[in-house]
Amino acid sequence: MDQPPTADGLDAFRQDVRARLRTPAVQTAFDTWRAADGPDPDERPLYRELGRQGLLAPDWPVEYGGGGLGRAEAAALYQELVRAGIPDTLHVNTVQIVGLFLLMAGTPEQKAAHLPAIAAGERFASVLYTEPETGSDLAALRTTAVRETGDDGDGWRLDGVKVFSLKSDRTHLGLCAARTGPADGRYHGISLFLVDLAADGVHRSVIPGLADEQFHRIDLRGVRVPAGALVGTEHQGWPLLTQALAVERTGLDYALKAERWYRAVLAHGIDRPEEVARYGAAVDAAGLFAARLTAGVAVPEDGGSGHPAEVDEPLSAAAKYYTSELAQSVAGWAAALGLPGTDTDDGLEAAYREAPGLTLSAGTSEVMLQVVAGAGALDPGDDLLQAQLRQAVRKLLNQAVADRTRPGVHEPPAEDGPGCPSWPALLELGAPLFEVPAEAGGLDLGLAAATVIAEELGRAALRGPYLDTAAALDLLGPDAVGAAAETACAGTPLPPPSGPPTGPAGARRRIRHAAHLVGLAAGATAEAVELSHRREQFGHPLAHWQGVALPLARHLTRIEAARLLVRRAAALADSAAPEATLTRVAAEALATAAETALEAVRTAVHTAGVRGLIDTTPLHLHYRLARTEAVRLGTPAALWHQAGLTRLTEDGGEEPF
C-alpha cells in the first residue's frame, strides 16, 4: 500500500477480522482446540481455518496468498488474534519471522514454493539458530553445511544440532543458520538455509521445559538440501541474520502478552489504583513501542528484492527489551497478588511459568541493552515537521546556553522569567503562536510541536516562561488568544495559571511538562553517554564496562517509552479526546516522565563521578531541575492514584495502542 490506512479504515478492518473470527467454522475449530487434552494441544487445524478466512498474512502480496494490505493491517490482525485467545507461537515463528524474512530476502522460487502454503495455514516453520553451546553468540555456531553433488544435482549436506525451538514437532520447514566456510573474522562464512524437517537425517526430540509449550532439539545428521535452499549469498548470511533478528524484535508479541495478562489481573477486581495505573501505562507504552517498529517493517510491493528491510536495530533491541521485561513483570505482579491460585482458566498461572523465557528468546535483555549502548542514542521518531523544529530549537538553545555563564552549583539552576536565555531564542521562532488556531492568527501546529520545544528546553537544562505562557493561552477563548499570543511574542510572557491543572487545559499543561521532563532525562543521559566514551579508567573508556554502559542503555529505553506516552497524549489532546481519557493519559505521561527523569539524572551524575557534582558539566543543572520539575504539577504518587481510579472505572473497551 502506498499510504497507511486511515483510523476509520483500520477500525473497519478490525471489525471485519472480528466478524471472521466469529464465523461458525473458526469458532468450531477454536472450541475443538480448547477442549483438547494436554497443556499444548495441536493448533494446526485452527490455523488451517484461519488461512481459509484470510486471517494469517494480510500484508503479503496477493500472488503469495496475502491480501495485499499493509503492515498496519498485519499488526491489527495479530492483535485481534491474540485478544481472541488464538495461540500465537506458530504465527510469530511462521508468518512474522520466517515468512516475512522470505518475502524480503528469498528468491522468487523460494517464495512461490513456501509462502502460499504458509498464508493458507497449510505449512509451518521453525527458526533454527540456537545450538547447545551457542545462545546469544550466534557467530560461534558449529552446524556445518558442505557442498556436495548427488544424484539430484548440486546441494549441501548439513550436520549439527539445534536446540530450544518451539513447535518444531509440528512444523514443516526450518530457517537454519550454518557455517559454510572458515571464519574470516567471526561473521564471515555463515549462510542461511531452508530445511525440510521431514527430510532424511532430521531427528526431532522434546526438551522438557517450564512453560506449556515445550522446547525441541533438532539433530541434523547428513541432511541433504538442494542448492535452491540457500537464502541469500553463500558465506554472507550474517547481515541477513542480524536483520532477521531485528525484524523479530518488534516487541509486538511481548506487548500483547503483557496486555492480555494485565487485563486478566484487572478481571479479578483488584483495588490498587496506583499499581493499576503504573502497569497500565507501561502496557500502553509497550504497545506504542511495538507499533512504531512494526510500521517500519514494510513488505515491498514487488514481494521483495532479495534483501531484508532496513530495520533500526538499536530501536528494535530497545523495544524487545522493554516489552519482554514488562510482560515478565506483569506475570510477577499477578503472582505477588496471589493470582490466580490454582485456577488456570485466566492463563495467569501459565503466564508465570512462561515469563522467564521472554527475556531470553530473540535475544537476552543484556544483549539488547548492549545493542542500545553501542548506538549511544535512540532515534526519537520525529516526523518531518518535528525533526525540522527540533533541529531549529536545539540550534538556538545551544547558542543561548553557549552565550551565557553556566549557573554554579549554589545558584538557581534555571530561571522561570524572561531573563532565561531560552525566551528570546523561542520568540525568534514565534513559539507562543505554535498552538494558537489559524483563525486567531496562530500557526495551528498543535500540541505535538509544543512538546518538541518543551523537550528541547529540558535537554538544555533550561526552563523560562514558555511553558507557563502556553498554559495561560490554553485558558483563553478564540477571541482573546490571538492577541495574547502576539503580546507574548513581543516579549511579555503570560503569568502561569493559578491552582492545580484541571480539564483539557490542565491536561495540555501536564503533557508539555511531561515533555520537559523527558528532555531533562534525555539531556542528562546524553551528557553521561558522551562522558563515558571520553573518559578512561583501567585502560578502557568507561563505556567499555557493562556496569556503566547497560544502566545508561536502560535509561535510553525508558526515555523513549516516556516520549511515546507523551506523544500519544498530545495526539489525543489535539484530537479532542474525551476529558476523562485525556486527563488520565496526561497524568500517566507526566508521572512516567517524572520518575524517568529522577532516575536518569541520578544515574547520569553517578556515571560522571565527582564531575557530576561540580560545575564542569551541566549535569548538576539537570539533577536539580529534575527534583523541582518532577513535582511541580503534582507528585508522581498522586498522579498514579488519580489515573488508577479512572482506569478502574473504565469499561476496558479502549484500545491501548
Number of C-alpha atoms within 10 A of each C-alpha: 13 7 6 14 16 10 9 9 12 16 14 12 16 17 13 13 20 15 10 17 21 13 11 10 15 20 15 14 18 22 11 15 19 18 9 12 9 9 12 15 15 18 20 18 16 22 28 22 22 24 21 16 17 18 24 28 34 23 24 29 22 15 14 21 21 21 19 19 20 24 23 20 24 21 21 18 23 24 19 19 20 16 14 13 11 20 20 17 16 22 23 18 23 28 22 20 22 25 25 27 27 26 26 24 21 24 21 14 10 17 20 14 12 19 28 22 17 25 28 23 27 19 19 27 29 27 22 25 23 22 22 13 14 15 19 17 12 20 20 16 22 19 21 21 25 15 16 14 13 11 5 7 9 14 19 23 18 26 21 18 22 25 24 23 24 22 21 26 18 16 20 17 22 23 25 20 27 26 25 22 15 12 14 10 8 13 17 19 19 31 25 26 24 25 24 18 22 12 14 12 17 19 15 17 13 17 13 12 14 14 18 15 17 18 19 20 22 23 19 23 15 17 20 26 21 19 15 14 20 22 24 20 12 16 19 17 24 19 16 22 20 15 20 22 19 25 26 24 30 31 29 27 27 28 30 22 26 30 25 21 23 21 14 18 23 17 11 11 9 12 12 13 17 20 15 23 26 19 20 23 26 27 28 22 29 33 28 23 28 26 21 19 23 22 16 16 21 20 22 17 16 11 22 22 15 17 17 26 23 13 21 18 22 24 28 27 28 30 32 34 30 29 30 30 21 25 32 23 17 27 26 19 18 21 17 9 11 10 20 18 11 9 11 12 10 17 15 25 19 19 24 22 16 18 24 19 15 22 22 17 16 22 21 19 22 17 17 27 28 21 19 26 25 15 14 19 19 19 10 13 13 12 9 9 12 19 15 12 19 19 13 16 24 20 13 19 24 17 14 17 16 11 10 10 7 16 14 14 16 9 9 11 19 20 14 15 18 15 12 19 22 27 24 19 20 20 16 11 15 17 23 26 27 20 21 24 16 13 11 17 15 20 16 15 17 18 24 24 21 26 27 24 27 25 28 29 28 27 27 23 28 26 25 21 21 27 24 21 20 29 23 22 25 19 14 13 10 15 10 12 21 22 14 21 27 16 14 22 20 13 12 16 23 20 14 15 18 7 8 9 17 13 12 20 21 22 26 27 24 29 33 31 29 35 32 33 36 35 29 36 35 29 26 28 30 18 18 28 24 13 19 23 15 12 13 13 11 7 8 13 15 21 25 16 13 15 11 20 23 22 18 27 28 21 22 27 24 26 26 24 27 30 26 22 29 30 22 21 31 27 16 20 25 14 10 11 14 11 16 15 19 24 26 23 27 30 31 31 32 35 30 28 31 31 21 24 34 21 16 30 29 19 21 29 23 15 24 20 12 10 16 21 17 14 15 13 17 23 27 26 26 31 26 17 23 28 15 11 21 24 17 13 20 18 16 20 14 14 23 26 21 18 27 26 17 18 20 17 8 12 7 12 6 8 7 14 16
